[in-house]
């Protein structure tokens, strides 16, 4: 399952060169991730009520061109790897109006999140602790599924 999420570039996200400051792209990743998981039927707020959190344990970004104030970012997001305790999301950020099929994204990247107990921060096995979430992730995964 691949989703595309629109996020407007806000003035406060740009730097003195008029482009999106590099440290703001992870916020766009999070906007897309929040929408993605809500569309699966598991909004973050609901998971937190179940004492489940998903901190980022790894992140990578690669920049090829910049977004500017007034642009709308199109964030293509999908689950690229899934294990019992971790989920990896991949992202491509385009400027609205770009051809998502043929043009090079402005930014690419991924984040890996570990599913943890919100009180102890110990990793949780999703298959046992939240099997419904794991099943939805399994349906959504686009690449690598590790059944171990």
Steps between C-alpha positions, in 0.01 A plus 500: 500500500642834393346825622560855386457771763488873422670744738524874430843655546460763770707818520650408838644180352729687262847640562670824393555352152124465455500120493369246749757464777645148481395407855133555414475213253476242782190690617349441156587133538314499831197676349482227236559220752227630729251508210612157375447325834169681557384374160588148617255558784756556776545872577799567725272632777315167509824301513625717785180425694603133469848586641660451159753746358720492194819706540723553198818292534653574160457769236661575166438788260645583162440840340502569127305827474325742732146594578413867556240698686170475315574156357291202597698189588365169375637228726481150362520252790497122529605226741822357357596258779315334784613281790318405819645803684599749228344668201689693232327768296646630176429847366531703183421870514395679183386853424132508403486513122795264452443168326527246784559219255777649289666788687769467764370573852629807684569287809510127566542322828384248752427471870502188713280495807506254787169408662540541877306493826444867589577446869814286478616584145570129459441371145166329440435210268218640286374154413426443869441847645296648214422231241244721321764764433750239383239353263431844351872563456535159330228596254668836436862388463642566152842339526668293767311293755706325767288229665766414762 
